[in-house]
Amino acid sequence: MKKLQIASSLVLSSVVAVGLIAAPVFASQGTSGNAGQTKVDIYDNTDNGWNVATNDPVTGGPDASIGFVNFRPTVPGDLTNVKVVAALKNGAPNCTYNIQLVTSGNNTSGGLAPDGFHTGSINVIGNLTTNGSGKGNSGELTVDTTTLVGAAVSGSITYAHVDIEAVGSCTEADGTNVANNEYGASAVAVVDRIQWLQP
């Protein structure tokens, strides 16, 4: 049985934290109530990479959670096709965003280093549009993990993170524009990274 391992103190769903291969299909630090599902938070300003609980170099405080990403296999135990839902609860209003699953092969940072430097292969898996209150939902997206650019070879662990990138210029409620790589799903610790056993 193939397992997607995700452990996140935020949620596999933290773009997915790493659990151990022995963990359930999607294991998260855990805010998902359903077996085999992982949920990770989306953070505003990921300049400090996956150290989301530390003071951000730009804001001077911990990163604010502005949404979440859910992951689950289409068929329990089979990670070939994964269902992904991304939701923003407090993003820039009236804005369209690309949902990017950024794979980094066997790089355990998941392509989101502690210093905020983003690396990896961008796979745009869908989009979402926020309303006037900054809320939006992608609906359920199906991702074929065997076609992802930058995934590890079959039988190895793929590490990744999620970026929510504004399409065009988007202005937040405080009047600032959404910067590149500003919204992202990341984990607090190595064991919380998004990862899965590549089919």
HELIX and SHEET records of a PDB file:
HELIX    1   1 THR A  145  THR A  147  5                                   3    
HELIX    2   2 VAL A  190  ASP A  192  5                                   3    
SHEET    1   A 8 SER A 121  THR A 129  0                                        
SHEET    2   A 8 THR A  96  THR A 103 -1                                        
SHEET    3   A 8 ILE A 157  ALA A 166 -1                                        
SHEET    4   A 8 TYR A 183  ALA A 185 -1                                        
SHEET    5   A 8 THR A  38  ASP A  44 -1                                        
SHEET    6   A 8 ALA A  64  VAL A  75 -1                                        
SHEET    7   A 8 ASP A  78  LEU A  88 -1                                        
SHEET    8   A 8 GLY A 136  ASN A 137 -1                                        
SHEET    1   B 8 SER A 121  THR A 129  0                                        
SHEET    2   B 8 THR A  96  THR A 103 -1                                        
SHEET    3   B 8 ILE A 157  ALA A 166 -1                                        
SHEET    4   B 8 TYR A 183  ALA A 185 -1                                        
SHEET    5   B 8 THR A  38  ASP A  44 -1                                        
SHEET    6   B 8 ALA A  64  VAL A  75 -1                                        
SHEET    7   B 8 ASP A  78  LEU A  88 -1                                        
SHEET    8   B 8 LEU A 141  ASP A 144 -1                                        
SHEET    1   C 4 SER A 121  THR A 129  0                                        
SHEET    2   C 4 THR A  96  THR A 103 -1                                        
SHEET    3   C 4 ILE A 157  ALA A 166 -1                                        
SHEET    4   C 4 ILE A 194  LEU A 197 -1                                        
END                                                                             
